[in-house]
Amino acid sequence: MHLPDGFLSTPVWIACDILAVGALIAATRQSQKRFEEKTVPLTGIMCAFIFAAQMINFPVAGGTSGHLLGGLLAAVFLGPWLGCLVISLVLIVQCFLFQDGGVAVLGANILNMAVIGTGVGYLVFQLSSRIFSGKTGYLASVAIGSWISVNAAAIACALQLGFSGTYPTLLTIKAMVLVHTLIGIGEAVITVFVVSTVMALRSDLIATYTTESNS
């Protein structure tokens, strides 16, 4: 899903860059309002964990592979705004140090994975949390939000490719969703495992979880 340079038309990647910059400015302002002392080390740990986890690929159907995106994971621990910034930072480091994704289309990659993936996944997670109660319901909401976050990012990527005329839009959406439906399952399993482990040890570190409301 890390788009390289040359796959998006100039108008599309410029528009994506502008939208990404606007989203990052908004996320920075909102994060500053909610920043606490304990958030600093947790943010660093989350950045390092997601960066390392994205280096590990797992196989899916058709000879392809996927890896953790981590948008919903970061949002669950830090909130959606700071979660967006965490994924953006990871993508920026990957782009400039490892050439994972193009420089010109960095805004598109941030828009897909950090903004849309994290934002849509978190919205679905919040809606699911109102339907499912208790610890089990909370973890179910985490799983659903994680799966949705991956597929929302994949659809956004497919639309950008379609609008650029790189590939037919519907064909690209079908191909991306087919693969990322499976990758999303891996995302959900990893995210639930991490969240449930921290819940058992230090539930106070999870910004979106309270013992009283999920007992």
Backbone as a chain_set.jsonl record, in Angstrom:
{"seq": "MHLPDGFLSTPVWIACDILAVGALIAATRQSQKRFEEKTVPLTGIMCAFIFAAQMINFPVAGGTSGHLLGGLLAAVFLGPWLGCLVISLVLIVQCFLFQDGGVAVLGANILNMAVIGTGVGYLVFQLSSRIFSGKTGYLASVAIGSWISVNAAAIACALQLGFSGTYPTLLTIKAMVLVHTLIGIGEAVITVFVVSTVMALRSDLIATYTTESNS", "coords": {"N": [[0.815, -1.205, 0.0], [2.165, 1.105, 0.223], [2.589, 3.631, -1.752], [4.652, 4.126, -4.598], [6.623, 6.704, -6.244], [5.37, 8.021, -9.342], [3.118, 6.542, -9.84], [0.792, 7.906, -9.352], [-1.129, 10.527, -10.821], [-0.045, 13.913, -11.457], [-1.915, 16.024, -10.603], [-3.454, 14.53, -8.764], [-1.618, 13.588, -6.764], [-0.69, 16.017, -5.804], [-3.024, 17.163, -4.757], [-3.536, 15.274, -2.75], [-1.272, 15.658, -1.142], [-1.734, 18.254, -0.207], [-4.123, 17.893, 1.248], [-3.185, 16.091, 3.167], [-1.276, 17.623, 4.561], [-2.96, 19.579, 5.671], [-4.528, 17.93, 7.323], [-2.58, 16.988, 9.11], [-1.81, 19.34, 10.377], [-4.192, 19.981, 11.713], [-4.377, 17.695, 13.346], [-2.103, 18.003, 14.925], [-2.687, 20.345, 16.376], [-4.997, 19.528, 17.784], [-3.919, 17.429, 19.265], [-2.153, 18.726, 20.974], [-3.866, 19.907, 22.777], [-4.668, 17.812, 24.343], [-2.467, 16.677, 25.412], [-0.548, 14.955, 27.778], [1.696, 14.421, 30.598], [2.39, 11.695, 30.87], [1.902, 10.857, 28.37], [4.018, 11.336, 26.689], [6.307, 9.408, 26.882], [4.807, 7.133, 26.184], [3.938, 7.686, 23.622], [6.375, 7.675, 22.242], [7.116, 4.994, 22.61], [5.027, 3.734, 21.256], [5.441, 4.646, 18.638], [7.944, 3.447, 18.09], [7.305, 0.729, 18.388], [5.318, 0.254, 16.401], [6.746, 0.958, 14.124], [8.753, -1.021, 14.134], [7.128, -3.31, 14.03], [5.97, -3.073, 11.532], [7.956, -3.875, 9.902], [7.831, -6.563, 9.778], [6.536, -8.96, 7.792], [3.613, -10.868, 6.94], [2.433, -13.801, 5.278], [-0.145, -13.818, 2.766], [-2.969, -14.723, 0.69], [-2.336, -15.743, -2.74], [0.382, -15.351, -3.086], [1.127, -12.93, -2.059], [1.96, -10.537, 0.545], [1.485, -9.071, 3.805], [1.521, -6.447, 6.32], [1.419, -5.126, 9.682], [-0.5, -2.171, 9.996], [-1.254, -0.399, 12.032], [-2.753, 1.858, 12.702], [-5.292, 1.953, 14.093], [-4.466, 0.724, 16.422], [-2.634, 2.613, 17.505], [-4.439, 4.728, 17.861], [-6.224, 3.712, 19.749], [-4.672, 3.608, 22.046], [-3.68, 6.23, 22.272], [-5.522, 8.051, 21.357], [-7.33, 9.4, 18.504], [-6.197, 11.639, 17.145], [-3.493, 11.967, 17.986], [-2.731, 9.418, 17.358], [-2.885, 9.479, 14.584], [-0.729, 11.193, 14.056], [1.395, 9.639, 14.968], [1.442, 7.428, 13.155], [1.93, 8.873, 10.839], [4.509, 9.877, 11.343], [5.958, 7.486, 11.392], [5.633, 6.687, 8.716], [6.944, 8.774, 7.398], [9.61, 8.456, 8.26], [10.111, 5.904, 7.199], [9.898, 6.488, 4.492], [12.009, 8.343, 3.903], [14.321, 7.184, 4.954], [14.314, 4.482, 4.232], [13.299, 4.381, 1.717], [10.707, 3.478, 1.349], [7.981, 3.835, -0.207], [7.1, 6.674, -2.206], [8.571, 10.007, -2.403], [7.242, 12.268, -3.486], [4.634, 11.352, -3.399], [4.212, 11.06, -0.737], [2.374, 12.425, 0.802], [-0.005, 11.274, -0.092], [0.267, 8.647, 0.835], [0.339, 9.144, 3.591], [-2.183, 10.278, 3.87], [-3.819, 8.083, 3.207], [-3.098, 5.918, 5.015], [-2.488, 7.041, 7.584], [-4.35, 9.101, 8.058], [-6.994, 8.533, 6.84], [-7.172, 5.702, 7.253], [-6.636, 5.486, 10.062], [-8.548, 7.327, 11.07], [-11.134, 6.496, 10.062], [-11.158, 3.859, 10.981], [-11.074, 4.32, 13.746], [-13.478, 5.676, 14.141], [-15.363, 3.678, 13.511], [-14.659, 1.869, 15.489], [-15.428, 3.341, 17.773], [-18.204, 3.52, 17.368], [-18.881, 0.804, 17.429], [-18.21, 0.223, 20.042], [-20.288, 1.296, 21.439], [-22.272, -0.434, 20.952], [-21.417, -3.025, 21.681], [-20.753, -4.264, 24.881], [-18.727, -4.371, 27.923], [-15.543, -6.075, 28.605], [-15.068, -8.004, 26.643], [-16.68, -7.047, 24.571], [-15.394, -4.635, 24.115], [-12.901, -5.474, 23.11], [-13.824, -6.793, 20.859], [-14.743, -4.625, 19.423], [-12.328, -3.36, 18.962], [-11.154, -5.217, 17.238], [-12.923, -5.116, 15.022], [-12.697, -2.403, 14.276], [-9.982, -2.346, 13.605], [-9.839, -4.059, 11.387], [-11.491, -2.677, 9.583], [-10.021, -0.304, 9.331], [-7.759, -0.993, 7.817], [-8.907, -1.768, 5.368], [-10.264, 0.55, 4.643], [-8.136, 2.279, 4.152], [-7.002, 0.891, 2.013], [-9.007, 1.067, 0.038], [-9.045, 3.825, -0.358], [-6.499, 4.182, -1.446], [-6.811, 2.695, -3.798], [-8.742, 4.231, -5.119], [-7.298, 6.568, -5.606], [-5.393, 5.617, -7.416], [-7.125, 4.888, -9.456], [-8.327, 7.378, -10.146], [-6.094, 8.582, -11.133], [-5.733, 7.283, -13.471], [-4.1, 5.138, -13.676], [-4.772, 2.439, -13.274], [-7.84, 0.652, -14.03], [-10.583, 1.832, -12.13], [-12.634, 0.279, -10.696], [-11.639, -2.319, -10.974], [-9.228, -2.076, -9.621], [-10.094, -1.476, -7.038], [-11.44, -3.867, -6.387], [-9.29, -5.699, -6.464], [-7.589, -4.675, -4.462], [-9.22, -4.727, -2.16], [-9.762, -7.458, -1.974], [-7.261, -8.593, -1.284], [-6.607, -7.082, 1.004], [-8.662, -7.633, 2.712], [-7.914, -10.022, 3.864], [-5.444, -9.264, 4.95], [-6.39, -7.452, 6.781], [-7.522, -9.116, 8.689], [-5.259, -10.212, 9.891], [-4.255, -7.83, 10.938], [-6.262, -7.232, 12.811], [-6.023, -9.402, 14.6], [-3.394, -9.065, 15.631], [-3.602, -6.494, 16.764], [-5.654, -6.825, 18.697], [-4.394, -8.708, 20.328], [-2.201, -7.235, 21.373], [-3.552, -5.106, 22.677], [-5.21, -6.5, 24.526], [-3.275, -7.719, 26.097], [-1.975, -5.52, 27.3], [-4.173, -4.495, 28.62], [-4.512, -6.376, 30.627], [-2.263, -5.957, 32.147], [-1.552, -3.155, 32.453], [-3.982, -1.34, 32.328], [-4.502, 1.338, 32.538], [-2.962, 2.669, 30.741], [-4.236, 2.722, 28.358], [-5.933, 4.911, 26.507], [-8.567, 4.902, 25.62], [-9.927, 3.137, 27.146], [-11.74, 2.307, 30.032], [-12.07, 0.932, 33.239], [-14.449, 1.101, 34.646], [-16.479, 1.662, 32.768], [-16.349, -0.517, 31.138], [-16.728, -2.845, 32.49]], "CA": [[0.0, 0.0, 0.0], [3.062, 2.253, 0.174], [2.674, 4.017, -3.156], [5.908, 4.721, -5.069], [6.455, 7.809, -7.186], [5.09, 7.653, -10.717], [1.86, 5.804, -9.971], [-0.317, 8.854, -9.279], [-0.993, 11.7, -11.681], [0.391, 15.103, -10.717], [-3.013, 16.664, -9.863], [-3.911, 13.687, -7.652], [-0.687, 13.579, -5.634], [-0.648, 17.363, -5.225], [-4.231, 17.284, -3.929], [-3.334, 14.431, -1.568], [-0.281, 16.319, -0.292], [-2.394, 19.391, 0.444], [-5.049, 17.347, 2.247], [-2.398, 15.49, 4.242], [-0.712, 18.717, 5.364], [-4.064, 20.131, 6.449], [-4.901, 16.965, 8.36], [-1.517, 16.943, 10.112], [-1.907, 20.58, 11.16], [-5.338, 19.807, 12.612], [-4.038, 16.661, 14.328], [-1.126, 18.577, 15.853], [-3.398, 21.277, 17.261], [-5.869, 18.766, 18.677], [-3.081, 16.631, 20.166], [-1.592, 19.621, 21.982], [-4.894, 20.169, 23.781], [-4.884, 16.618, 25.158], [-1.162, 16.097, 25.728], [-0.24, 14.824, 29.195], [3.081, 14.035, 30.852], [2.584, 10.266, 30.621], [1.709, 10.597, 26.948], [5.29, 11.478, 25.972], [6.98, 8.116, 26.685], [3.916, 6.181, 25.521], [3.977, 8.018, 22.195], [7.646, 7.169, 21.726], [7.046, 3.53, 22.577], [4.095, 3.347, 20.195], [6.135, 4.881, 17.36], [8.983, 2.429, 17.915], [6.68, -0.583, 18.23], [4.668, 0.155, 15.094], [7.814, 0.981, 13.126], [9.37, -2.352, 14.11], [6.128, -4.302, 13.627], [5.726, -2.958, 10.094], [9.056, -4.54, 9.198], [7.552, -8.0, 9.754], [5.449, -9.293, 6.869], [3.019, -12.203, 7.039], [1.917, -14.187, 3.955], [-1.583, -13.939, 2.517], [-3.245, -15.501, -0.524], [-1.84, -15.286, -4.027], [1.798, -15.032, -3.057], [1.355, -11.587, -1.531], [2.161, -10.479, 1.993], [1.032, -7.832, 4.43], [2.102, -6.16, 7.633], [0.613, -4.27, 10.543], [-0.537, -0.736, 9.737], [-1.144, 0.152, 13.378], [-3.507, 3.082, 12.917], [-6.257, 1.783, 15.178], [-3.689, 0.424, 17.63], [-2.156, 3.884, 18.045], [-5.59, 5.526, 18.269], [-6.785, 3.127, 20.969], [-3.812, 3.977, 23.169], [-3.343, 7.653, 22.345], [-6.556, 8.883, 20.77], [-7.204, 9.426, 17.043], [-5.339, 12.713, 16.635], [-2.098, 11.599, 18.216], [-2.523, 8.19, 16.591], [-2.617, 9.917, 13.212], [0.635, 11.734, 14.011], [2.328, 8.521, 15.142], [1.553, 6.712, 11.883], [2.568, 9.789, 9.891], [5.942, 9.895, 11.635], [6.494, 6.197, 10.936], [5.666, 6.713, 7.25], [7.977, 9.731, 6.986], [10.908, 7.807, 8.48], [10.233, 4.824, 6.213], [10.066, 7.079, 3.167], [13.297, 9.002, 3.694], [15.449, 6.335, 5.336], [14.26, 3.161, 3.601], [12.675, 4.511, 0.394], [9.456, 2.716, 1.348], [7.011, 4.837, -0.619], [7.724, 7.802, -2.886], [8.615, 11.299, -1.717], [6.175, 13.122, -4.012], [3.332, 10.798, -2.992], [4.196, 10.838, 0.714], [1.095, 12.928, 1.291], [-1.038, 10.276, -0.394], [0.441, 7.531, 1.773], [-0.096, 9.621, 4.907], [-3.64, 10.428, 3.811], [-4.444, 6.76, 3.195], [-2.851, 5.071, 6.184], [-2.497, 7.76, 8.857], [-5.552, 9.922, 8.23], [-8.218, 7.778, 6.546], [-7.143, 4.423, 7.955], [-6.786, 5.706, 11.504], [-9.792, 8.029, 11.367], [-12.303, 5.645, 9.808], [-11.072, 2.74, 11.914], [-11.43, 4.789, 15.093], [-14.914, 5.978, 14.14], [-16.063, 2.391, 13.589], [-14.372, 1.359, 16.836], [-16.275, 4.074, 18.718], [-19.595, 3.105, 17.153], [-19.011, -0.581, 17.895], [-18.109, 0.23, 21.504], [-21.603, 1.639, 21.971], [-23.143, -1.598, 20.739], [-20.895, -4.142, 22.466], [-20.332, -3.812, 26.205], [-17.798, -5.229, 28.652], [-14.199, -6.248, 28.058], [-15.167, -8.75, 25.386], [-17.219, -6.127, 23.58], [-14.346, -3.659, 23.801], [-11.927, -6.135, 22.233], [-14.5, -7.027, 19.576], [-14.736, -3.332, 18.74], [-10.945, -3.163, 18.513], [-10.965, -6.085, 16.072], [-13.701, -4.579, 13.899], [-12.068, -1.152, 13.866], [-8.694, -2.656, 12.973], [-10.116, -4.604, 10.052], [-12.018, -1.587, 8.762], [-8.966, 0.684, 9.079], [-6.927, -1.489, 6.72], [-9.662, -1.756, 4.117], [-10.535, 1.944, 4.29], [-6.899, 2.78, 3.545], [-6.835, 0.212, 0.723], [-9.965, 1.642, -0.909], [-8.561, 5.173, -0.671], [-5.364, 3.988, -2.347], [-7.355, 2.24, -5.082], [-9.401, 5.372, -5.753], [-6.247, 7.461, -6.105], [-4.851, 4.988, -8.627], [-8.16, 4.973, -10.477], [-8.446, 8.769, -10.581], [-4.873, 8.911, -11.874], [-5.739, 6.564, -14.732], [-3.063, 4.104, -13.657], [-5.502, 1.188, -13.486], [-9.291, 0.853, -13.937], [-10.95, 2.053, -10.732], [-13.342, -0.851, -10.092], [-10.725, -3.454, -10.936], [-8.25, -1.813, -8.568], [-10.78, -1.617, -5.748], [-11.663, -5.298, -6.152], [-8.008, -6.344, -6.176], [-7.085, -4.193, -3.174], [-10.084, -5.216, -1.075], [-9.585, -8.907, -1.877], [-6.033, -8.872, -0.531], [-6.59, -6.432, 2.317], [-9.612, -8.321, 3.592], [-7.107, -10.997, 4.607], [-4.465, -8.523, 5.75], [-7.14, -6.864, 7.889], [-7.68, -10.138, 9.737], [-3.989, -10.208, 10.613], [-4.217, -6.567, 11.686], [-7.165, -7.364, 13.951], [-5.448, -10.364, 15.554], [-2.239, -8.445, 16.288], [-4.067, -5.37, 17.577], [-6.365, -7.367, 19.862], [-3.394, -9.335, 21.202], [-1.459, -6.181, 22.079], [-4.463, -4.383, 23.565], [-5.632, -7.38, 25.621], [-2.119, -7.914, 26.974], [-1.806, -4.297, 28.094], [-5.342, -4.415, 29.499], [-4.29, -7.253, 31.778], [-1.117, -5.497, 32.938], [-1.627, -1.718, 32.745], [-5.112, -0.824, 31.554], [-4.514, 2.796, 32.615], [-2.209, 3.207, 29.607], [-5.108, 2.734, 27.18], [-6.734, 6.128, 26.639], [-9.971, 4.673, 25.269], [-10.489, 2.069, 27.977], [-11.919, 2.548, 31.462], [-12.581, -0.267, 33.908], [-15.828, 1.31, 35.084], [-17.429, 1.607, 31.653], [-16.207, -1.767, 30.395], [-16.75, -3.977, 33.422]], "C": [[0.857, 1.266, 0.0], [3.286, 2.627, -1.292], [4.054, 4.569, -3.499], [5.614, 5.904, -5.991], [6.169, 7.27, -8.584], [3.776, 6.932, -10.928], [0.637, 6.714, -9.905], [-0.058, 10.019, -10.223], [-0.641, 12.913, -10.828], [-0.756, 15.795, -9.977], [-3.456, 15.857, -8.643], [-2.93, 13.742, -6.492], [-0.531, 14.957, -5.005], [-1.847, 17.579, -4.306], [-4.088, 16.482, -2.643], [-2.335, 15.061, -0.602], [-0.908, 17.477, 0.478], [-3.334, 18.912, 1.545], [-4.3, 16.764, 3.435], [-1.804, 16.556, 5.151], [-1.793, 19.341, 6.241], [-4.474, 19.226, 7.595], [-3.857, 16.916, 9.472], [-1.509, 18.201, 10.976], [-3.041, 20.474, 12.169], [-5.028, 18.8, 13.706], [-3.055, 17.188, 15.361], [-1.806, 19.503, 16.851], [-4.283, 20.536, 18.261], [-5.062, 17.958, 19.69], [-2.505, 17.483, 21.284], [-2.582, 19.9, 23.106], [-5.026, 19.016, 24.775], [-3.578, 15.981, 25.634], [-0.925, 16.105, 27.229], [1.189, 14.33, 29.361], [3.329, 12.57, 30.519], [2.449, 9.911, 29.141], [3.024, 10.593, 26.182], [6.004, 10.136, 25.794], [6.118, 7.097, 25.951], [3.892, 6.426, 24.011], [5.252, 7.496, 21.548], [7.651, 5.661, 21.594], [6.154, 3.057, 21.436], [4.726, 3.538, 18.82], [7.137, 3.769, 17.078], [8.375, 1.058, 17.653], [6.076, -0.744, 16.839], [5.702, 0.153, 13.976], [8.45, -0.4, 12.989], [8.393, -3.403, 13.598], [5.861, -4.252, 12.127], [6.836, -3.594, 9.263], [8.801, -6.038, 9.021], [6.34, -8.266, 8.87], [4.923, -10.701, 7.132], [2.367, -12.541, 5.698], [0.395, -14.201, 3.916], [-1.75, -14.638, 1.169], [-2.584, -14.895, -1.76], [-0.389, -14.884, -4.045], [2.118, -13.635, -2.581], [1.543, -11.649, -0.024], [1.668, -9.139, 2.516], [1.734, -7.616, 5.75], [1.155, -5.261, 8.413], [0.656, -2.831, 10.041], [-0.471, 0.032, 11.051], [-1.934, 1.407, 13.657], [-4.487, 2.991, 14.074], [-5.552, 1.475, 16.489], [-3.21, 1.712, 18.287], [-3.311, 4.727, 18.572], [-6.211, 5.018, 19.559], [-5.982, 3.563, 22.193], [-3.697, 5.487, 23.359], [-4.457, 8.592, 21.906], [-6.311, 9.042, 19.277], [-6.247, 10.482, 16.51], [-3.864, 12.369, 16.788], [-1.757, 10.305, 17.481], [-2.202, 8.494, 15.142], [-1.189, 10.425, 13.076], [1.676, 10.632, 14.141], [2.531, 7.78, 13.821], [2.224, 7.587, 10.832], [4.072, 9.816, 10.092], [6.611, 8.612, 11.159], [6.641, 6.192, 9.412], [6.751, 7.652, 6.725], [9.364, 9.118, 7.131], [11.134, 6.71, 7.445], [10.521, 5.372, 4.82], [11.492, 7.584, 2.947], [14.5, 8.133, 4.05], [15.484, 5.015, 4.574], [13.635, 3.177, 2.205], [11.434, 3.629, 0.257], [8.315, 3.688, 1.066], [7.721, 6.041, -1.212], [7.657, 9.088, -2.092], [7.463, 12.19, -2.18], [4.799, 12.659, -3.538], [3.277, 10.503, -1.497], [2.882, 11.315, 1.315], [-0.035, 11.948, 1.049], [-0.947, 9.101, 0.563], [0.014, 7.914, 3.183], [-1.614, 9.742, 4.941], [-4.336, 9.075, 3.911], [-4.325, 6.052, 4.533], [-2.968, 5.795, 7.519], [-3.8, 8.506, 9.106], [-6.825, 9.095, 8.03], [-8.255, 6.462, 7.309], [-7.385, 4.573, 9.443], [-8.139, 6.307, 11.833], [-11.032, 7.172, 11.19], [-12.317, 4.457, 10.764], [-11.502, 3.132, 13.313], [-12.923, 5.101, 15.19], [-15.733, 4.699, 14.267], [-15.86, 1.758, 14.959], [-15.276, 2.03, 17.872], [-17.736, 3.658, 18.592], [-19.833, 1.688, 17.668], [-18.988, -0.653, 19.414], [-19.441, 0.569, 22.157], [-22.582, 0.478, 21.843], [-22.729, -2.761, 21.632], [-20.344, -3.629, 23.794], [-19.363, -4.806, 26.839], [-16.447, -5.34, 27.968], [-14.225, -6.975, 26.714], [-15.685, -7.865, 24.264], [-16.2, -5.09, 23.149], [-13.334, -4.256, 22.828], [-12.532, -6.458, 20.87], [-14.521, -5.745, 18.748], [-13.353, -3.002, 18.204], [-10.693, -3.97, 17.24], [-11.68, -5.532, 14.841], [-13.06, -3.304, 13.359], [-10.752, -1.369, 13.146], [-8.894, -3.148, 11.546], [-10.593, -3.508, 9.101], [-10.917, -0.6, 8.393], [-8.096, 0.283, 7.895], [-7.659, -1.378, 5.388], [-10.05, -0.345, 3.682], [-9.32, 2.564, 3.608], [-6.687, 2.18, 2.159], [-7.765, 0.791, -0.337], [-9.533, 3.047, -1.32], [-7.404, 5.114, -1.666], [-5.846, 3.592, -3.747], [-8.022, 3.386, -5.838], [-8.379, 6.35, -6.332], [-5.628, 6.918, -7.392], [-5.847, 5.077, -9.781], [-8.302, 6.379, -11.031], [-7.234, 9.205, -11.401], [-4.83, 8.241, -13.239], [-4.684, 5.478, -14.817], [-3.662, 2.736, -13.947], [-6.992, 1.508, -13.461], [-9.737, 0.878, -12.473], [-11.59, 0.831, -10.084], [-12.444, -2.076, -9.968], [-9.716, -3.295, -9.805], [-8.873, -1.972, -7.188], [-10.983, -3.087, -5.408], [-10.37, -5.998, -5.752], [-7.487, -5.954, -4.801], [-7.904, -4.747, -2.011], [-9.912, -6.716, -0.879], [-8.371, -9.254, -1.02], [-6.113, -8.313, 0.883], [-7.693, -6.92, 3.25], [-8.869, -9.331, 4.461], [-6.073, -10.304, 5.485], [-5.143, -7.9, 6.967], [-7.378, -7.839, 9.023], [-6.41, -10.223, 10.569], [-3.84, -8.968, 11.469], [-5.067, -6.663, 12.948], [-6.59, -8.283, 15.02], [-4.3, -9.73, 16.329], [-2.684, -7.334, 17.228], [-4.776, -5.846, 18.834], [-5.387, -8.005, 20.841], [-2.651, -8.287, 22.021], [-2.349, -5.484, 23.095], [-4.874, -5.24, 24.757], [-4.495, -7.635, 26.603], [-1.912, -6.708, 27.876], [-2.982, -4.11, 29.043], [-5.125, -5.218, 30.766], [-3.2, -6.726, 32.703], [-1.234, -4.043, 33.379], [-2.747, -1.085, 31.928], [-5.171, 0.702, 31.56], [-3.761, 3.447, 31.456], [-3.057, 3.33, 28.347], [-6.103, 3.882, 27.323], [-8.222, 5.88, 26.429], [-10.643, 3.614, 26.133], [-10.58, 2.509, 29.427], [-12.56, 1.322, 32.081], [-14.054, -0.124, 34.252], [-16.821, 1.114, 33.94], [-17.375, 0.305, 30.88], [-16.195, -2.99, 31.303], [-17.976, -4.845, 33.176]], "O": [[0.344, 2.368, -0.198], [4.087, 1.998, -1.982], [4.578, 5.402, -2.759], [4.488, 6.074, -6.457], [6.658, 6.207, -8.966], [3.356, 6.727, -12.067], [-0.442, 6.33, -10.356], [1.083, 10.445, -10.403], [-0.907, 12.937, -9.626], [-0.587, 16.131, -8.804], [-3.795, 16.43, -7.608], [-3.346, 13.922, -5.348], [-0.268, 15.065, -3.808], [-1.704, 18.114, -3.207], [-4.473, 16.948, -1.57], [-2.524, 15.008, 0.613], [-0.646, 17.659, 1.667], [-3.339, 19.462, 2.646], [-4.724, 16.922, 4.58], [-1.824, 16.412, 6.373], [-1.563, 19.601, 7.422], [-4.736, 19.693, 8.704], [-4.208, 16.813, 10.647], [-1.232, 18.132, 12.173], [-2.878, 20.83, 13.336], [-5.374, 19.019, 14.867], [-3.158, 16.857, 16.542], [-1.521, 19.443, 18.047], [-4.313, 20.877, 19.443], [-5.472, 17.818, 20.842], [-2.379, 17.02, 22.417], [-2.185, 20.105, 24.253], [-5.447, 19.219, 25.914], [-3.582, 14.884, 26.192], [-1.08, 17.137, 27.882], [1.818, 13.878, 28.405], [4.366, 12.234, 29.948], [2.826, 8.821, 28.711], [3.144, 9.931, 25.151], [6.285, 9.752, 24.659], [6.634, 6.286, 25.182], [3.832, 5.482, 23.223], [5.221, 6.945, 20.448], [8.125, 5.112, 20.6], [6.482, 2.099, 20.736], [4.566, 2.695, 17.937], [7.18, 3.217, 15.978], [8.86, 0.31, 16.804], [6.295, -1.758, 16.176], [5.553, -0.571, 12.991], [8.662, -0.89, 11.88], [8.771, -4.285, 12.826], [5.557, -5.277, 11.516], [6.673, -3.822, 8.065], [9.463, -6.7, 8.222], [5.233, -7.83, 9.187], [5.676, -11.605, 7.494], [1.807, -11.659, 5.048], [-0.266, -14.548, 4.895], [-0.77, -15.092, 0.578], [-2.311, -13.696, -1.814], [0.037, -14.147, -4.935], [3.262, -13.192, -2.686], [1.313, -12.684, 0.602], [1.464, -8.196, 1.752], [2.45, -8.489, 6.24], [0.206, -4.708, 7.858], [1.725, -2.324, 9.698], [0.279, 1.001, 11.172], [-1.811, 1.98, 14.739], [-4.507, 3.863, 14.943], [-5.991, 1.916, 17.55], [-3.363, 1.885, 19.496], [-3.184, 5.371, 19.613], [-6.675, 5.812, 20.378], [-6.549, 3.851, 23.246], [-3.624, 5.966, 24.491], [-4.343, 9.806, 22.07], [-5.186, 8.839, 18.82], [-5.555, 10.242, 15.52], [-3.088, 12.469, 15.837], [-0.625, 10.12, 17.034], [-1.347, 7.846, 14.539], [-0.512, 10.124, 12.092], [2.723, 10.686, 13.495], [3.667, 7.533, 13.416], [3.005, 7.091, 10.021], [4.83, 9.782, 9.122], [7.702, 8.648, 10.591], [7.659, 5.744, 8.885], [7.399, 7.356, 5.721], [10.199, 9.243, 6.235], [12.222, 6.599, 6.88], [11.295, 4.788, 4.062], [12.108, 7.286, 1.924], [15.585, 8.328, 3.503], [16.561, 4.486, 4.298], [13.461, 2.13, 1.582], [11.151, 3.102, -0.819], [7.754, 4.287, 1.984], [8.817, 6.395, -0.778], [6.803, 9.252, -1.22], [6.783, 12.8, -1.355], [3.908, 13.476, -3.304], [2.394, 9.777, -1.039], [2.342, 10.687, 2.225], [-0.926, 11.803, 1.886], [-1.966, 8.612, 1.049], [-0.597, 7.114, 3.891], [-2.254, 9.356, 5.919], [-5.331, 8.939, 4.623], [-5.326, 5.635, 5.116], [-3.489, 5.235, 8.484], [-4.296, 8.539, 10.232], [-7.638, 8.972, 8.946], [-9.259, 6.141, 7.944], [-8.226, 3.884, 10.021], [-8.81, 5.861, 12.764], [-11.889, 7.127, 12.073], [-13.367, 4.094, 11.294], [-12.205, 2.382, 13.99], [-13.554, 4.819, 16.208], [-16.687, 4.643, 15.043], [-16.787, 1.177, 15.523], [-15.826, 1.36, 18.746], [-18.422, 3.468, 19.596], [-20.869, 1.408, 18.272], [-19.667, -1.489, 20.009], [-19.696, 0.177, 23.295], [-23.594, 0.422, 22.543], [-23.569, -3.404, 22.261], [-19.564, -2.677, 23.826], [-19.199, -5.928, 26.36], [-16.23, -4.778, 26.894], [-13.509, -6.616, 25.78], [-15.189, -7.925, 23.139], [-16.138, -4.709, 21.98], [-12.958, -3.62, 21.843], [-11.845, -6.407, 19.85], [-14.342, -5.776, 17.53], [-13.219, -2.431, 17.122], [-10.096, -3.472, 16.286], [-11.11, -5.485, 13.752], [-12.9, -3.139, 12.15], [-10.438, -0.664, 12.187], [-8.21, -2.712, 10.621], [-10.149, -3.428, 7.955], [-10.88, -0.109, 7.264], [-7.737, 1.122, 7.068], [-7.082, -0.94, 4.393], [-10.153, -0.072, 2.486], [-9.45, 3.281, 2.616], [-6.248, 2.869, 1.239], [-7.357, 0.986, -1.483], [-9.641, 3.418, -2.489], [-7.342, 5.902, -2.609], [-5.344, 4.097, -4.751], [-7.883, 3.495, -7.056], [-8.577, 6.892, -7.42], [-5.372, 7.667, -8.335], [-5.468, 5.31, -10.929], [-8.388, 6.563, -12.245], [-7.335, 10.087, -12.254], [-3.994, 8.584, -14.074], [-4.404, 4.957, -15.897], [-3.136, 1.971, -14.756], [-7.38, 2.544, -12.92], [-9.316, 0.04, -11.675], [-11.136, 0.388, -9.029], [-12.492, -2.787, -8.964], [-9.389, -4.26, -9.114], [-8.259, -2.533, -6.28], [-10.73, -3.509, -4.28], [-10.353, -6.795, -4.814], [-6.997, -6.803, -4.056], [-7.349, -5.182, -1.002], [-9.915, -7.198, 0.254], [-8.45, -10.107, -0.136], [-5.734, -8.981, 1.845], [-7.657, -6.645, 4.449], [-9.161, -9.475, 5.648], [-5.85, -10.706, 6.628], [-4.556, -7.827, 8.047], [-7.429, -7.444, 10.188], [-6.466, -10.298, 11.796], [-3.354, -9.042, 12.597], [-4.648, -6.23, 14.022], [-6.662, -7.978, 16.211], [-4.24, -9.845, 17.553], [-2.201, -7.24, 18.356], [-4.527, -5.326, 19.922], [-5.538, -7.857, 22.053], [-2.492, -8.442, 23.232], [-1.951, -5.291, 24.244], [-4.884, -4.754, 25.887], [-4.726, -7.754, 27.807], [-1.699, -6.857, 29.079], [-2.804, -3.616, 30.156], [-5.509, -4.789, 31.854], [-3.205, -7.011, 33.901], [-1.036, -3.734, 34.554], [-2.491, -0.378, 30.954], [-5.809, 1.301, 30.694], [-3.908, 4.646, 31.217], [-2.646, 3.968, 27.378], [-7.005, 3.831, 28.159], [-9.051, 6.583, 27.006], [-11.788, 3.236, 25.886], [-9.613, 3.024, 29.987], [-13.485, 0.741, 31.514], [-14.819, -1.085, 34.168], [-17.866, 0.487, 34.112], [-18.249, 0.037, 30.056], [-15.702, -4.05, 30.917], [-18.17, -5.847, 33.863]]}, "num_chains": 1, "name": "protein.A"}
